[in-house]
């Protein structure tokens, strides 16, 4: 089964275009280094009655939406190799220290073993 890195973060709605531009660049880097998929999704229907909204665990406030994102790899070992290469990529290193359209400290992240692929 594949392995997935997952991300959840609040994003000021006014920064969506800037986030999308950066994400496209970052996605190309991960794919070129071997990631199977790179997905970024913006919250659309977040106020469903009867369930916890993803706005709460993401800590999204007024004027913010939620980004739900993931990267798919062949395995955890593959993830580790791809991430090591991506983090040394000059295109990513050039972004370090620059203003981001979101607060990196508010991003939630984790690695996940796939248990169902239907």
C-alpha positions in Angstrom: 0.0 0.0 0.0 1.1 3.6 -0.6 2.1 6.2 1.9 0.6 9.7 2.2 1.9 12.9 3.8 -1.1 15.0 4.8 -1.5 18.7 5.5 -4.2 20.9 7.0 -3.8 24.6 7.3 -5.7 27.8 7.6 -5.3 30.3 4.8 -6.4 33.9 4.5 -8.8 33.9 1.6 -7.1 36.9 0.1 -3.9 34.9 -0.2 -5.4 32.0 -2.2 -3.9 33.1 -5.6 -0.4 33.5 -4.0 -0.7 30.1 -2.3 -1.8 28.4 -5.5 1.2 29.9 -7.4 3.7 28.6 -4.8 1.9 25.3 -4.6 2.3 24.7 -8.3 6.0 25.2 -8.1 6.4 23.0 -5.0 4.2 20.3 -6.6 6.5 20.2 -9.7 9.5 19.7 -7.4 7.9 16.8 -5.5 6.7 15.1 -8.7 10.1 15.5 -10.4 11.7 13.8 -7.4 9.3 10.9 -7.5 6.1 11.7 -5.6 3.1 9.8 -7.2 0.6 12.6 -6.6 0.6 16.1 -5.2 -2.9 17.5 -4.3 -4.0 20.9 -2.9 -7.7 21.4 -2.1 -9.3 24.6 -0.9 -12.3 24.4 1.5 -15.6 24.9 -0.2 -18.4 23.2 1.9 -17.0 23.5 5.4 -20.2 24.2 7.5 -22.0 20.8 7.3 -24.5 20.3 10.1 -24.0 17.5 12.6 -20.2 17.0 12.1 -17.1 18.9 13.2 -16.1 21.4 10.6 -12.4 21.2 9.4 -12.2 24.9 10.2 -12.0 24.0 13.9 -9.0 21.6 13.9 -7.3 23.9 11.3 -7.8 26.9 13.5 -9.4 28.9 10.7 -10.7 32.3 11.8 -12.7 35.0 10.2 -11.6 35.7 6.6 -9.7 32.3 6.4 -10.4 29.1 4.6 -8.9 25.6 5.0 -6.4 23.9 2.7 -6.5 20.1 2.7 -3.5 18.7 0.9 -1.6 15.5 0.4 1.3 13.9 -1.3 1.3 10.2 -2.3 4.4 7.9 -2.3 5.1 4.2 -2.9 6.0 3.6 0.7 7.4 5.4 3.8 10.9 4.7 2.7 10.1 6.2 -0.8 8.6 9.2 1.0 11.8 9.7 3.0 14.0 9.5 -0.1 11.8 11.9 -2.2 11.5 14.4 0.7 15.2 14.4 1.2 15.8 15.2 -2.4 13.0 17.8 -2.6 14.3 19.6 0.5 17.7 20.0 -1.1 16.2 21.2 -4.4 17.5 24.7 -5.3 13.9 25.8 -6.3 12.7 25.1 -2.7 15.8 26.5 -1.1 15.2 29.8 -3.0 11.8 30.1 -1.3 13.2 29.8 2.2 13.1 33.0 4.2 10.6 34.6 1.8 7.1 35.7 2.9 4.6 32.8 2.6 0.9 33.4 2.1 0.2 31.3 5.2 1.5 30.9 8.7 3.8 27.8 8.6 3.4 27.4 12.4 -0.3 26.8 12.1 0.1 24.0 9.5 -0.8 20.5 10.7 1.2 17.6 9.1 1.5 13.9 9.4 2.5 10.7 7.6 -0.1 8.1 7.0 -0.1 4.4 6.0 -2.8 3.7 3.4 -5.2 1.1 4.7 -7.9 1.2 2.0 -7.5 2.1 -1.7 -10.9 1.5 -3.3 
